[in-house]
């Protein structure tokens, strides 16, 4: 695994919840004796950040701009030449499946991608490689699940990519070899903007097919939206991850110009 990839993974740990608010609080407590005003400010800011990232009302402020693309319409699906489903992770040890299997994020994407495939007869590409040494290639797990659980057989299985940028690069190579330049892209609504940018950078026209939005405006309820909870904590992590990814992507694409 190369140094740049390891550095990216390390930064993602310290810049994302739950560690990020804890670092702020810890830094504030350490500074209380020497710089009491700054220490208190950091500690309270860390606590407020933790609440923001674990409360539905706060997380919605982060997630809503990420999920601005509309759901796919039937007439748009008909304009695609292939369906590309991006991997979202795997469970490494599931006894009932005899080993590794797609995690819940990947399954949400597979389910929607399979529905689109059955409704269009478009060929399917699944994309996801080996992120950690000793793992199975994510796309191979995806292909197995598509066949056994959803009765869809993908035409292409891209197993080299480790992140969204590589998803786009290696998928584009397979698609271009088959003469395909316009795809229906399936990934989570919060991840779609970043994925869309990467495929466009590879010269691939994209019809977005976002799925599994973190929040639905129709679900707003003051009694629960102001209460921290585990679902909101996960959504806060996911939204923060995507904003950091978009920021890093914007810098990289700008430098590449």
KATA-V291471 format. One line per field, one symbol per residue. phi: phi as a letter, one per 40 degrees, with the letter a starting at -180 (. if undefined). A space follows every 10 residues. Layout:
BEGIN
phi: ???
END
This chain:
BEGIN
phi: .ccccccccc ccccbbcccd cccccccccc cdccbdcccc cccccccccc cdcbbdcccc cccdccbccc ccbdccdccc babbbccbha ccbbdcbgic adcccccccc cccccccccb gccbbbbibb cbdgcccccc cccccdcccb fbbccbbcbc cbacdcdccc ccccccccgb bbbcbbacdc ccdccdcccc ccgccbbcbc bfdcabdccc adcbcbbdac cccccccccc dccccccccc ccccccc
END
